[in-house]
Amino acid sequence: MTKPRDNTQHADATRCIHSGEDRHGQSAPLTTPIVQTSVFVVPDVEGLRRYAKGDSGEYLYSRYGNPTVTAVEEKMAALEGAEAALATSSGMAAEMVAVLAACQAGDEIVSMLDVYGGTVKLFEQVLPRCGIKVRFVPHRDIKNADRYFSRKTRMMFLESPTNPTLRCVDLAALCELGRKRKACVVVDNTFATPVLQKPLELGADMVIHSATKYLGGHSDLTAGVLAGSKKWMDAARAMMILAGGCVDPGCAYLLLRGLKTLHVRVERACRNALRIAETLQQHPKVARVYYPGLPNHEAHEVARRQMKDFGMMVSFDLRSGGRAAERFIDSLKLWYLAPSLGGVESTVSYPVLTSHIGLSTKQLELLGVSAATVRLSVGIEDADDLIGDMDQALRQA
């Protein structure tokens, strides 16, 4: 008989369900209750004094902490192999909190250019108002990232796989560079999820997620997550409390529910995505397919080395350009046109009008995004049904 693992050795599939929500030996609800309150009663002045000194494990105010939110944070810390985690009101809030924890006016950030379009806008339009400068590294120059650092650099921001062209970078090598330069390395792990990739094990200081996507998994919540060492999470929590980017306990409950099925959803969607990518690669109307699971993808070997599978996102370019892409999207009967991703339902997105709207022509060119680019978030439906719908839509493109 196999000896059961202790809690620290459980596999991700088990952590998805049990971490942060252990009920053994208790008479308690099986699911974590929604502690729907903004404020907690303090028993006496001495209790308030202990809280002020940091000697109390009690809750005071839901912006500071809430039992439902704590369960999310403990589960995510376990999944990412982190000392601690922090839940926020959105992925963008998590990014801003991470920046504020590591940087102040006069500091600089080195970031891949190949990051979520909203991240580019945050770095270009908001951070300069805080006196923080961002130096972007184009993908073609990623091996020379060291040149972009200065004595003012305090953070390195990475994303792999990237949105929407699924480029992958060598996280271990870049994290080592960040450590050498004494910069806090932050990795956006939204597309991979902790089921497929663990950036902290590769040397990152903080890992970030838009929990709105795969972690929630049902297109019914907006949240973000940060995970890392206790030192960084304490700093991030202090910034979150002051800036007010806390997550609501009702949302945290939905996120806990979504995380329980994360492992099985990712497993199924990865299988679907590979079949869809292989099918698209053979289609005469498709010019190029972006999926790291294909052997001819430029980062196939990097992805195979640092990921457990190749992900649930697939992008491709239509040979006939933007008009063909629009006809394809409008002809779909099963796939939903939606600006986000990561739900159980399969969705299609048009990056030039959604995630990357407002970026310059040069930026889009460097990112490999054009009017012909279509992004797919592959869900957990029957793969043959999804492929059949794509085939009829391609005939109309």
C-alpha positions as CSV (number, residue, x, y, z in Angstrom):
1,M,0.0,0.0,0.0
2,T,1.3,3.4,-1.0
3,K,2.2,5.7,1.9
4,P,0.2,8.9,1.8
5,R,2.1,12.1,1.2
6,D,2.3,14.8,3.9
7,N,0.6,18.1,3.1
8,T,3.8,19.7,1.8
9,Q,4.3,17.0,-0.8
10,H,0.8,16.8,-2.2
11,A,0.4,17.0,-6.0
12,D,-1.2,20.1,-7.6
13,A,-4.4,18.3,-8.3
14,T,-4.8,17.7,-4.6
15,R,-3.6,21.2,-3.6
16,C,-6.3,22.7,-5.9
17,I,-8.9,21.1,-3.8
18,H,-7.5,20.9,-0.2
19,S,-4.9,23.6,0.3
20,G,-6.2,26.5,2.4
21,E,-9.4,24.6,3.2
22,D,-8.4,21.7,5.5
23,R,-11.5,20.5,7.4
24,H,-10.1,17.3,9.0
25,G,-10.9,16.8,12.6
26,Q,-13.4,19.6,12.6
27,S,-17.2,19.9,12.6
28,A,-17.3,22.5,9.8
29,P,-18.9,23.3,6.4
30,L,-17.2,21.4,3.6
31,T,-16.9,24.5,1.5
32,T,-15.3,27.7,2.9
33,P,-18.1,30.2,3.9
34,I,-18.4,33.6,2.5
35,V,-17.6,35.9,5.4
36,Q,-19.6,38.8,4.0
37,T,-18.6,41.6,6.2
38,S,-16.6,44.8,5.9
39,V,-15.7,45.0,9.6
40,F,-15.0,42.6,12.5
41,V,-15.9,43.1,16.2
42,V,-13.0,43.4,18.6
43,P,-13.7,41.9,22.0
44,D,-11.9,44.6,24.1
45,V,-9.4,47.4,24.0
46,E,-6.6,45.0,24.8
47,G,-7.5,43.0,21.7
48,L,-7.2,46.2,19.6
49,R,-3.8,46.9,21.2
50,R,-2.6,43.5,20.3
51,Y,-3.7,44.0,16.7
52,A,-2.0,47.4,16.5
53,K,1.3,45.7,17.7
54,G,0.9,42.9,15.1
55,D,0.5,40.3,17.9
56,S,-3.0,39.2,17.0
57,G,-4.1,36.7,14.4
58,E,-7.6,38.1,14.4
59,Y,-9.4,40.0,11.6
60,L,-10.3,43.7,11.9
61,Y,-11.3,45.1,8.5
62,S,-11.9,43.3,5.2
63,R,-9.6,45.6,3.3
64,Y,-6.8,44.3,5.6
65,G,-7.9,40.6,5.5
66,N,-10.9,38.3,5.5
67,P,-11.2,34.6,6.2
68,T,-12.6,33.8,2.7
69,V,-9.8,35.7,1.1
70,T,-7.2,34.1,3.3
71,A,-8.3,30.6,2.0
72,V,-7.6,31.8,-1.6
73,E,-4.2,33.1,-0.6
74,E,-3.2,29.9,1.2
75,K,-4.3,27.8,-1.7
76,M,-2.4,29.9,-4.3
77,A,0.7,30.0,-2.1
78,A,0.6,26.2,-2.0
79,L,0.1,25.9,-5.8
80,E,3.0,28.3,-6.6
81,G,5.3,26.9,-4.0
82,A,5.4,30.3,-2.3
83,E,5.8,31.3,1.3
84,A,2.7,33.6,1.0
85,A,0.2,35.0,-1.5
86,L,-2.0,38.1,-1.8
87,A,-5.4,38.3,-3.5
88,T,-6.3,41.6,-5.2
89,S,-9.3,43.1,-7.0
90,S,-7.9,42.5,-10.5
91,G,-4.8,41.4,-12.3
92,M,-3.9,45.0,-13.0
93,A,-4.3,45.8,-9.3
94,A,-1.8,43.0,-8.6
95,E,0.6,44.4,-11.1
96,M,0.4,47.9,-9.6
97,V,0.8,46.5,-6.0
98,A,3.9,44.6,-7.1
99,V,5.4,47.7,-8.7
100,L,4.7,49.8,-5.6
101,A,6.2,47.1,-3.3
102,A,9.5,47.1,-5.3
103,C,9.8,50.6,-6.7
104,Q,9.5,54.3,-5.9
105,A,9.9,57.6,-7.7
106,G,13.2,57.7,-9.6
107,D,13.5,53.9,-10.0
108,E,13.4,52.0,-13.3
109,I,11.8,48.8,-14.5
110,V,13.2,46.5,-17.3
111,S,10.2,44.8,-19.0
112,M,9.7,42.5,-21.9
113,L,7.8,44.4,-24.7
114,D,5.9,41.1,-25.2
115,V,3.5,41.5,-22.3
116,Y,-0.2,41.9,-22.0
117,G,-1.4,45.1,-23.8
118,G,-2.9,46.4,-20.5
119,T,0.5,46.0,-18.9
120,V,2.2,48.1,-21.6
121,K,-0.4,50.8,-21.1
122,L,0.1,50.7,-17.3
123,F,3.8,51.0,-17.7
124,E,3.6,53.8,-20.4
125,Q,0.8,55.9,-19.1
126,V,0.5,55.4,-15.3
127,L,4.0,54.7,-14.0
128,P,5.6,57.8,-15.4
129,R,3.1,59.8,-13.2
130,C,4.7,58.0,-10.3
131,G,8.2,58.9,-11.4
132,I,9.0,55.3,-12.5
133,K,10.5,54.7,-15.9
134,V,10.1,51.5,-17.9
135,R,12.6,50.2,-20.4
136,F,11.1,47.7,-22.8
137,V,13.1,44.9,-24.3
138,P,11.8,43.7,-27.8
139,H,11.7,39.9,-28.1
140,R,14.4,40.0,-30.8
141,D,16.8,41.5,-28.3
142,I,15.8,39.4,-25.2
143,K,19.3,37.8,-25.2
144,N,20.8,41.2,-24.7
145,A,18.4,42.2,-21.9
146,D,21.4,43.0,-19.7
147,R,22.0,46.2,-21.8
148,Y,18.6,47.6,-20.6
149,F,19.6,47.7,-16.9
150,S,20.9,50.7,-15.2
151,R,21.9,51.5,-11.6
152,K,18.3,52.7,-11.1
153,T,16.7,49.3,-12.1
154,R,14.7,47.8,-9.3
155,M,12.4,45.4,-11.1
156,M,12.4,43.0,-14.1
157,F,9.0,42.1,-15.5
158,L,8.5,39.0,-17.6
159,E,5.7,37.1,-19.2
160,S,5.8,33.6,-20.7
161,P,4.0,32.4,-22.7
162,T,3.1,35.8,-24.1
163,N,-0.2,37.4,-25.2
164,P,-1.1,36.8,-28.0
165,T,1.7,35.2,-30.0
166,L,2.7,32.6,-27.3
167,R,6.4,33.5,-27.3
168,C,8.3,31.8,-24.5
169,V,11.4,33.0,-22.9
170,D,14.0,31.2,-20.8
171,L,12.8,32.2,-17.3
172,A,15.6,30.6,-15.4
173,A,18.2,32.5,-17.4
174,L,16.4,35.8,-17.2
175,C,15.7,35.4,-13.4
176,E,19.4,34.8,-12.9
177,L,20.2,38.0,-14.8
178,G,17.7,39.8,-12.5
179,R,19.3,38.5,-9.4
180,K,22.8,39.4,-10.7
181,R,21.5,43.0,-11.2
182,K,19.7,43.0,-7.8
183,A,16.3,43.6,-9.3
184,C,13.1,42.1,-8.1
185,V,11.9,39.6,-10.8
186,V,8.2,39.5,-11.4
187,V,6.7,36.9,-13.8
188,D,3.1,37.1,-15.2
189,N,2.1,33.4,-15.1
190,T,-1.5,33.9,-16.3
191,F,-1.4,31.9,-19.5
192,A,0.5,28.9,-18.0
193,T,-1.1,28.8,-14.5
194,P,0.8,27.1,-11.6
195,V,-0.4,23.8,-13.0
196,L,1.9,24.1,-16.0
197,Q,4.7,26.4,-14.8
198,K,6.2,27.5,-11.5
199,P,8.3,30.7,-12.0
200,L,9.4,30.8,-8.3
201,E,11.1,27.5,-8.8
202,L,12.9,29.0,-11.8
203,G,14.2,32.0,-9.7
204,A,11.5,34.6,-9.8
205,D,10.8,36.8,-6.7
206,M,7.1,37.3,-7.4
207,V,4.6,35.6,-9.6
208,I,1.4,37.3,-10.8
209,H,-1.9,36.2,-12.2
210,S,-5.0,37.7,-13.6
211,A,-7.3,35.3,-11.6
212,T,-10.1,36.5,-13.8
213,K,-8.8,34.0,-16.4
214,Y,-7.9,30.4,-15.8
215,L,-7.8,30.5,-11.9
216,G,-11.5,31.5,-11.7
217,G,-12.2,29.6,-14.9
218,H,-15.9,30.4,-15.3
219,S,-15.9,34.0,-16.6
220,D,-17.8,35.2,-13.6
221,L,-15.2,37.1,-11.4
222,T,-12.5,39.7,-11.6
223,A,-9.5,39.2,-9.3
224,G,-5.7,39.1,-9.2
225,V,-3.1,37.1,-7.3
226,L,0.5,37.7,-6.3
227,A,2.7,35.1,-4.7
228,G,6.3,35.0,-3.4
229,S,8.4,35.2,-0.3
230,K,6.9,36.5,3.0
231,K,9.2,39.6,2.7
232,W,7.7,40.6,-0.7
233,M,4.2,39.6,0.1
234,D,4.3,41.7,3.4
235,A,5.4,44.7,1.3
236,A,2.8,44.0,-1.3
237,R,0.0,43.7,1.3
238,A,1.0,47.0,2.9
239,M,0.7,48.7,-0.6
240,M,-2.6,46.9,-1.3
241,I,-4.1,48.0,2.0
242,L,-3.1,51.6,1.4
243,A,-4.2,51.7,-2.2
244,G,-7.4,49.8,-1.6
245,G,-7.1,47.1,-4.2
246,C,-8.6,44.3,-2.0
247,V,-10.8,41.5,-3.4
248,D,-14.4,41.1,-2.2
249,P,-15.1,37.9,-0.1
250,G,-17.9,36.9,-2.5
251,C,-15.5,37.0,-5.3
252,A,-12.9,35.1,-3.3
253,Y,-15.5,32.4,-2.8
254,L,-16.0,32.1,-6.5
255,L,-12.3,31.9,-7.0
256,L,-12.0,29.1,-4.5
257,R,-14.6,27.2,-6.3
258,G,-12.9,27.7,-9.6
259,L,-9.5,26.7,-8.3
260,K,-10.8,23.3,-7.2
261,T,-11.2,22.3,-10.9
262,L,-8.2,24.1,-12.2
263,H,-6.1,21.0,-12.7
264,V,-8.7,19.1,-14.7
265,R,-9.7,22.1,-16.8
266,V,-6.1,22.8,-17.7
267,E,-5.5,19.2,-18.6
268,R,-8.5,19.0,-20.9
269,A,-8.0,22.4,-22.5
270,C,-4.4,21.6,-23.3
271,R,-5.4,18.4,-25.1
272,N,-8.0,20.4,-27.1
273,A,-5.5,23.2,-27.9
274,L,-2.9,20.8,-29.3
275,R,-5.4,19.2,-31.7
276,I,-6.7,22.6,-32.8
277,A,-3.2,23.9,-33.4
278,E,-2.3,20.9,-35.4
279,T,-5.5,21.2,-37.5
280,L,-4.9,24.9,-38.1
281,Q,-1.3,24.3,-39.2
282,Q,-2.6,22.1,-42.1
283,H,-5.3,24.5,-43.3
284,P,-4.5,26.3,-46.6
285,K,-6.1,29.6,-45.4
286,V,-3.8,29.8,-42.3
287,A,-0.5,31.5,-42.8
288,R,1.0,30.8,-39.4
289,V,0.1,29.1,-36.1
290,Y,1.4,30.3,-32.7
291,Y,1.4,27.4,-30.3
292,P,4.5,26.3,-28.3
293,G,3.4,22.7,-28.5
294,L,4.1,22.6,-32.2
295,P,7.7,21.3,-32.9
296,N,8.3,24.2,-35.4
297,H,7.4,26.9,-32.8
298,E,10.5,29.0,-32.1
299,A,10.3,28.4,-28.4
300,H,9.2,24.8,-28.4
301,E,12.3,23.5,-26.6
302,V,12.2,26.3,-24.0
303,A,8.5,25.6,-23.3
304,R,9.1,21.9,-23.1
305,R,11.9,22.5,-20.5
306,Q,10.0,24.8,-18.2
307,M,6.4,23.9,-18.6
308,K,4.5,20.6,-17.9
309,D,2.3,21.1,-21.0
310,F,2.0,23.7,-23.7
311,G,-1.0,25.7,-22.6
312,M,-4.6,26.4,-23.6
313,M,-4.1,29.4,-25.9
314,V,-3.6,29.2,-29.7
315,S,-3.2,32.2,-32.1
316,F,-2.9,32.2,-35.8
317,D,-2.7,34.6,-38.9
318,L,-5.0,34.4,-41.8
319,R,-3.3,34.5,-45.2
320,S,-5.8,37.0,-46.6
321,G,-5.3,39.5,-43.9
322,G,-7.7,41.5,-41.7
323,R,-10.9,41.2,-43.7
324,A,-10.5,37.4,-43.7
325,A,-9.9,37.4,-39.9
326,E,-13.1,39.4,-39.4
327,R,-15.1,37.1,-41.6
328,F,-13.8,34.1,-39.8
329,I,-14.7,35.5,-36.4
330,D,-18.2,36.6,-37.5
331,S,-18.9,33.1,-39.0
332,L,-18.2,31.1,-35.9
333,K,-21.3,29.4,-34.4
334,L,-19.9,27.7,-31.3
335,W,-16.9,29.9,-30.3
336,Y,-17.9,33.1,-28.5
337,L,-16.3,36.5,-29.5
338,A,-15.1,37.8,-26.2
339,P,-12.2,40.1,-25.0
340,S,-11.1,37.9,-22.2
341,L,-10.0,34.3,-21.8
342,G,-9.6,31.3,-19.6
343,G,-13.2,30.1,-19.1
344,V,-14.6,26.7,-19.7
345,E,-16.2,27.9,-22.9
346,S,-14.0,28.5,-25.9
347,T,-13.7,32.1,-27.0
348,V,-12.1,34.0,-29.9
349,S,-10.5,37.4,-29.6
350,Y,-9.3,40.0,-32.1
351,P,-6.1,41.5,-30.4
352,V,-5.9,44.7,-32.5
353,L,-9.4,45.7,-31.3
354,T,-9.1,44.3,-27.7
355,S,-6.0,43.5,-25.7
356,H,-3.6,45.5,-27.9
357,I,-5.8,48.3,-29.0
358,G,-4.0,51.7,-28.9
359,L,-0.5,50.3,-29.3
360,S,1.6,51.9,-32.0
361,T,2.2,50.3,-35.4
362,K,5.8,49.8,-34.5
363,Q,4.9,48.1,-31.2
364,L,2.5,45.8,-32.9
365,E,5.1,45.0,-35.5
366,L,7.6,44.1,-32.8
367,L,5.0,42.0,-31.1
368,G,4.2,40.1,-34.3
369,V,0.5,41.2,-34.1
370,S,-1.4,42.3,-37.1
371,A,-5.0,42.7,-38.4
372,A,-4.7,39.1,-39.6
373,T,-4.0,37.8,-36.1
374,V,-6.7,35.8,-34.3
375,R,-6.4,34.6,-30.7
376,L,-8.2,31.5,-29.4
377,S,-8.8,30.6,-25.8
378,V,-9.5,26.9,-26.0
379,G,-12.1,25.6,-23.5
380,I,-13.2,22.1,-22.4
381,E,-15.9,21.3,-25.0
382,D,-15.6,18.3,-27.4
383,A,-12.6,19.0,-29.6
384,D,-14.3,17.7,-32.7
385,D,-17.1,20.1,-32.3
386,L,-14.7,23.0,-31.9
387,I,-12.7,22.0,-34.9
388,G,-15.9,21.5,-37.0
389,D,-17.0,25.0,-36.2
390,M,-13.6,26.5,-37.0
391,D,-13.6,24.6,-40.3
392,Q,-16.9,26.0,-41.5
393,A,-15.9,29.5,-40.4
394,L,-12.6,29.2,-42.3
395,R,-14.5,28.4,-45.4
396,Q,-16.2,31.8,-45.1
397,A,-13.0,33.7,-44.5
